[in-house]
Amino acid sequence: MKPSRFEDALVCINGVFVPPEEAMVSIFDRGFLYGDSVYEVTLTYQGLPFLLDTHLARLKNSANGIGMDLPWSDEELTKLIYQGLQRVDRPRQYVRIIVTRGGGEIGLDPALSDGQNLFIIFRELPLQPKKYYEKGVSLITAEIIRNPKRAVDPNVKSGNYLNNVLAISQAKEKGAYDALMLNAKGNVTESTTANIWIVEDGVFKTPPLEAGLLGGITRATLLDLGEKHGLKMKEEDLSPHQVRSAQEAFITSSTREVMPVTSVDGQVIGNGLPGPLTQKLHDHYRAYVEQVISEEKKKASKYLD
Ligand SMILES: Cc1ncc(COP(=O)(O)O)c(C=O)c1O
């Protein structure tokens, strides 16, 4: 193995905390062999996990989506995550929870597994470069499509990200930040690791889950927040043309929040600058983060030593 470039990381494997250079996974693990795994990514603000309960609920949903049980309760997972956070003690932390179907005799049959494995990776999460928010980012439309719901449902956050890996490499080849992925009907689903939104006629629009995409936690939060603040929010199938000719566009994910998109396939969005409605929604999101974290502070004493 190459020497670790991850000195800042801490890893928890099946409840045991190890430094990154000791964090090894068996080559017989089904996550490694088949991508037979599910995962979550969240982050901390002021050292406290953000919407952890919601992420754990999605983890369970993803596991159920591939017929796998989680042998750990939310309470056990939360305790482990708090223990890890206390050990690293950094304000802005990336937390990745991975559950694989485990190891066993080589073969596709899940019954060959001898029990799930749990990995939690804690890493420092640098702030996103400011220029992405000030100038916006560029997207291309990938040639490779998102899985249909009847393949591995994209709403399952599984270890099978190869379509998305190929899509982002197309984006990078073309000098873009990320790629939009279409479904088999040619409608837009999402980007490789974020949900896509546009503003059209003053309405915030994002594709529905039926289009075949991950139900992003940021996406759901924004749909709710927008409604509460009297903004017009709509889940609607979007064509690539609609995205390219939108007034405003942005992508959303836990670690990026609301990131403006100012060009798609080389076509400028709006006036080429991040839009005012995008900014407004982001401001509401930031205020919501503050509120959630101040509530988390009250809950945290239960888990902190
Ligand atoms: C494919 C995909 N879509 C959307 C998202 C955004 O999800 P969330 O807002 O829950 O971070 C992610 C997050 O990693 C993702 O991998």
The ligand as an SDF file (V2000), in Angstrom:
LIG
                    3D

 16 16  0  0  0  0  0  0  0  0999 V2000
  -25.7010   11.4110   -6.4810 C   0  0  0  0  0  0  0  0  0  0  0  0
  -25.9210   12.4240   -5.4050 C   0  0  0  0  0  0  0  0  0  0  0  0
  -26.9450   13.2830   -5.5250 N   0  0  0  0  0  0  0  0  0  0  0  0
  -27.2020   14.2250   -4.5810 C   0  0  0  0  0  0  0  0  0  0  0  0
  -26.3920   14.3510   -3.4690 C   0  0  0  0  0  0  0  0  0  0  0  0
  -26.6900   15.4110   -2.4410 C   0  0  0  0  0  0  0  0  0  0  0  0
  -27.2150   14.8130   -1.3040 O   0  0  0  0  0  0  0  0  0  0  0  0
  -27.1930   15.5420    0.1250 P   0  0  0  0  0  0  0  0  0  0  0  0
  -27.8860   16.8430   -0.0610 O   0  0  0  0  0  0  0  0  0  0  0  0
  -27.9490   14.6090    0.9970 O   0  0  0  0  0  0  0  0  0  0  0  0
  -25.7640   15.6990    0.5150 O   0  0  0  0  0  0  0  0  0  0  0  0
  -25.3160   13.4690   -3.3080 C   0  0  0  0  0  0  0  0  0  0  0  0
  -24.4820   13.6030   -2.1140 C   0  0  0  0  0  0  0  0  0  0  0  0
  -23.4110   13.0900   -1.9990 O   0  0  0  0  0  0  0  0  0  0  0  0
  -25.0790   12.4840   -4.2930 C   0  0  0  0  0  0  0  0  0  0  0  0
  -24.0650   11.6180   -4.1650 O   0  0  0  0  0  0  0  0  0  0  0  0
  1  2  1  0
  2  3  1  0
  2 15  2  0
  3  4  2  0
  4  5  1  0
  5  6  1  0
  5 12  2  0
  6  7  1  0
  7  8  1  0
  8  9  2  0
  8 10  1  0
  8 11  1  0
 12 13  1  0
 12 15  1  0
 13 14  2  0
 15 16  1  0
M  END
$$$$
